[in-house]
Amino acid sequence: MSRERKTVNAQITGVGMWVPEKVLDNKYFESIVDTSDEWIRTRTGIQERRILEKGATSDLATNAIKNLMENTGLKPDEIEAIIVATVTPDYFFPATACLVQDNIGAKNAFGYDLSAACSGFIFALQQGASLIESGRYKKVVVVGADKMSAITDYTDRNTCILFGDAAGAVLLEPTENLEYGLQDSVLRVDGSGRDLLIMKAGGSAMPASKETVENKLHYIYQDGRAVFKVAVKGMADVSAEIMERNNLTGGDIAYLVPHQANLRIIDATAKRMGITRDKVMINIQKYGNTTAATIPLCLTEYYNAGKLKKGDKLVLSSFGGGFTFGSIYLVWSMD
Ligand code: ACO
């Protein structure tokens, strides 16, 4: 739908999150692989991450939506659509969205899963906004949820220190005041990077077998150095593009809300946008990279802490496996 013809915008009218209790700090990783707290903190910014000991991604998502419902008073039967962004679905099918729908009793909702790795929430938020902008849907829940511990090899120091489990959710509703809500998005995929960040086995390309399990092909593989280079450029490029398109300068932006994969990637993006650290949402130190959950976790924590106010201009940006990358420009409308 062209921006000119829109009669409503999608606005975020509620936020919620959930993280498991179990904490793995950097010291723990010193005891299981050849690493150090100092290396992890200086190379990534991570100090600890949460791990789900019992349950699956649908449980993370369900708890985040329950928190959203507590925060907003939203009733399950009012929800019309549930989009679950995840790369760690409970099953190939049924979709995690179906399990979540049943768990919360959203008897009038349809839903589906969206797979875009660390850009999952940004892609799903734009999808949810399009449902609202179409005029056909009035209450859409978008949740980013990942149980990364399910696909992490805890003998591989290159990846195991990076990831954690969490979920964050937002409620989207229409607003006729077009100054608020989602204003614009720049979304991209580049499949030429597919081999650099991938879970190789378990899909139709390489179905599960004794060999795939023995060769540890059901875990995340990442060429960290190569991904780092493209992530720095990709996330900064889309962030700069959305600013240009909307005539925004660093001074206009209340917060950059970046995917939390690496503090150095976040800093590089902020620098390119001309904004200082105090205007960047950061919680990577507490949760690590929770893939589709990082951005809604940031939004929820900053909103709950009273750090977001009505009229704040936000740029949400991400880069992830696929490759997938994107930025959303939105104006916050909650008091
Ligand atoms: N502890 C100690 N040393 C380590 C560790 C560790 N945990 N991990 C790697 N090293 C070593 C490497 O073996 C290497 O040693 P060598 O020089 O002897 O070969 C050295 O440290 C440097 O390794 P690099 O990979 O170059 O380290 P780098 O500074 O690039 O940091 C990291 C690695 C943190 C993974 C970084 O590359 C990164 O953040 N990459 C991008 C991640 C990203 O954005 N992913 C996309 C989103 S994730 C998703 O979509 C699911």
Residues whose N, C-alpha, C, O or C-beta is under 5 A from the ligand:
A	BS01	ACO	D34 T35 S36 W39 R43 T44 A117 C118 R157 N158 I161 G224 R225 V227 F228 A231 A261 N262 T291 F319 G320 G321
